[in-house]
Amino acid sequence: MNMIDLLVPLMVTFLSVGFTVAQCPPDVVSFFILNDRTIHVPLTEPLCLQCRFFTNEGNFFTFSDGVWRKGSTVLNDRDFNGNVNLSSTSDTMRMTLEYPDDLVNVGDTITCSSSTAGQQSRITFGNYGELSIIALPICL
């Protein structure tokens, strides 16, 4: 794994700072998914996945038929004893998992897709323990 492979997922990771309709809850690790990606996160901590698709012109695709799947199973709001929380806007679909390990294990894949956009992205869950943290010295 090279430096870019390590940094790109970290660059799209951020902590949400506010909560309104169709946003990730505060203080939850969040990912914007724009293409197939393996993420290395602790499955015992809340997680929010946000999925968007691009048009050929590079704009965000507007869609209303977004679907989250684990394998061939369509995930619905409040599935897995209320653990799956789904929301969306005109160009973003979100899934928040209070307890990700109730739904996925290391190696599992979740897919976000839209028939209107004609696109899908696969999110594979990697082993959190295998993520190497690189410390870079900071000169002041």
N, C-alpha and C positions, 0 to 999 in steps of 0.2 A: 504494500500500500504506500503510495507516494504522498507527499505533503499536500498536494491539491485534493486528493481523495479524502484526506482528513479534514481539511479546512472548509471545503464546500458545504458539507452538511452542517458544520458549525456556523457558517455565515448565514444560513437560512434558518437557524434556530434562534429563537428569542423568547424572552419571558413576556407574556402579555401584561400590560400595565392597567388595563381598564376592562370593564365588562358592560357591553350593551347587547342588543339583539344581534345574534349571529356573529358574535366575536368569541374568542377563547376566554375562559375565566381568568381572573388575575392569578399570578404566581403559579401558573401551570406551564410546563415545558411545551412549546408549540413549534410545529414544523409547517412551512408552506411547501406543498408538494407540487412541483411543476413538471416532473418526469419521474421515471422509475428510480427508486432510491432504496438503499439499505440504511436503516437508522439504528443506532446503538444507544438505547435508553434503558433506564431501570424500569422493568415492567411492574414494579410495586409502587410507582409514583404516578399521579394523574398526568394525562397526556392529551394534547389537542392536535389533531391533524387537519390541515386546511388544504383543499385541493382546487387548483385553477387550471384552465386550458387556454392555449393561445390560438388565435386565428392565423392564417397565412401571412397577414400583414403585421403580426407581432402584437396585436391587441388582445386583451382578455376576452374570451368567448363568453357570450351571454347564453345561459341555458337554464332550464327549470326541471330537467329530468335526471339530475345527478343521483347516482346509486353507489353505495358502499357495499362491498362484498368481502366475505372471507371464504375463499374457495368459490363454490357455486352458490353459497348461501347469501341471500340478500339480507343486509343488516337494517333493522328498523329502529326508530327512536324507542328508547326504553327497553330494548332487548337485553338479555343477560341480566335479569333481575334489576333493571333500571340502570345498568352500568353504561350502556351506549346512549349518548345524547347527541342527536343530530340537529343541525341548523344550516341555513343557507341564505345567500343573497343572490342577486341576479348573475354574479360571476364567480362565486366562491361557495364550496360546500365544506362543512366542518363536522368533525366527529370528535367528541370529547369522551375519554374513557377515565372514569374515576379510579378503576382498578384494572389496568391493561391486562394483567396476568389472568383475569377471569375470562378473557376473550382470546388472547394470543400467547404463544410460546416462542422462544427463540427459534428462528427458521420459518415461522409462519409468514404468510403474505396476505395483506389486505389490498383490495383494488378500489380505486375511485374511478368512476366512468360516467360518460354522458353520451347518449345516442345522438343528440342534437349536435354536439361538438365532434362526434365521431372519434373520440379519444378516450384513453384510459391511462392511469398511472398505477404502478405496483409499488407498494411499500412493504419491504421485507424487514423483519425484526432480527437484527444481529445480536450477538452476545455483548452485553454492556461491559463485561469484565475484560473483553479483548481490545477495548478502545484505549489507545495509548495517548496519554496527555503529553504534549511537547511543551516544555518550559523554555521560553526565550528570554534572555536577559534584557532588562530595560535600563538604558543609560539615561541618567538625568543630568 
